[in-house]
Amino acid sequence: MLLLQTLREETDRVIEGLAKRNFKEAPMLVNEALTLDKQRRDIQKKGDDLKAKSNADSKKIGELIKNGKAEEANLLKNQIANDKQAIKADEEKLSELEKKLQDILYKIPNVPHAKVPAGKGAEDNKNVFEHGVVPQLYSGALPHWELIKKYDIIDFDLGVKISGAGFPVYKGKGAKLQRALINFFLAEAERAGYTELQPPIVVNEASGYGTGQLPDKEGQMYFVNADGLYLIPTAEVPITNLYRDVILQEENLPVKNVGYTPCFRREAGSWGAHVRGLNRLHQFDKVEIVQITKPEDSYNVLEEMCKHVQGLLGKLQLPYRKLLLCGGDMGFNSAMTYDMEVFSAAQQRWLEVSSVSNFETYQANRLKLRYKNKEGKMQLLHTLNGSALALPRIVAALLENNQTENGIKIPEVLQKYTGFDSIN
């Protein structure tokens, strides 16, 4: 959530920045927020003035009675009673205005960083780095949705039987490959200084609002009606919410956490090769890295997190590219996002496997996540997160890129976790 101070003092920058997102409602919503804010502050000042006057008048009553001016004292008592009614009425108005203002602020996305290019969608993203060589597959190479049937390692039909489309069942070496990847990603994160957490996979409404999934992505989240809980779309939500309403000590920054969780997303999308097999699921496994840092450090931290993800892809020997997302393709909460995509040789296309984002103070403002600087002043922190990594498309690319006529080779870095070097 944007700071009101930012809206007041940097109105033009906010509106111009949101234009990078093609967010046409920006001028209307920003102006509406500023109007409500002015009304709120006017009522607040009026109420504060009335309270001060009422307190001063209350002190005068004793003096009037002491001096035998009972009639004047009674008139002043009536005036104080009227002032209290006015104060109560203003407090009710203030409460309504604050709710309206909060609702408006929830509708305004984060302002893109100055380096973020303008654009409407994926075609306007900027390729900033590319690594690796695309493998040349043998004649008759198969896409992963055929490979998993051939080697009986992932079963979508069984998933449909027990849950529905988008919930695969991993079997045998397929299940072990999943577990191996999770262990590898967690071990690499621990080596990079991240503390592992195992958070709940359901969160309450306050947590959804805290990290910005609500109200923006309500339709994409599974909701448990009876308990008012949401299945998490990513470990970012519970891990970052651990610090909701927390004041951190400067010496404990940056906070570096990592967590593995299953993730749940209702999005179905259209049918086609781009969403077949593991390309898009309702339930999938992911290892998430989260950092909380001082504002002046956050963009260096963003690059550090990208390098960590790139290191994982390099060790898996997957050709990848790093994209700086344009304003129109970024998430609602992000100020800057890099996507990592791997090349899937059998599908002959790039698959997104990670997003690494800096939210600046957008989440921290919602979370009231602050620290006390050396001067003793409270300051909002910056939050960042990244997939390190999401498993489905990594598995798809590993199966396709490493297939041979005699089976699928397992990358050397994973073999100590899988216990086997090939799938036959």
Buried (B, 14 or more C-beta within 10 A) or exposed (E): BBBBEBBBEBBEEBBBBBBBBBBEEBBEBBBBBBEBBEBBBEBBEBBEEBBEBBEEBEEBBEEBEEEEBEEBBEEBBEEBEEBEEBBEEBEEBBEEBBEBBBEBBBBBBBBBBEEBBBBEEBEBBBEEEEEBEEBEBEEEBBBBBBBBBEBEBBBBEEBBEEEEEBBBBBBEBBEBBBEBBBBBBBEBBEEBEBEEBEBEBBBBBEBBBBBBBBBBBEEEBBBEEEEEBBBBBBBBBBBBBBBBEBEBEEEEBBBBBBBBBEBBBBBEEEEEEEBBBBBBBBBBBBBBBBBBBBEEBBBEBBEBBBEBBBBBBBBBBBBBBBBBBBBBBBBBBBBBBBBBBBBBBBBEEBBBBBBBBBBBBBBBBBBBBBBEEEEEEEBBBBBBBBBBBBBBBBBBBBBBBBBEEEBBBBBEBBBEBBEEEBBE
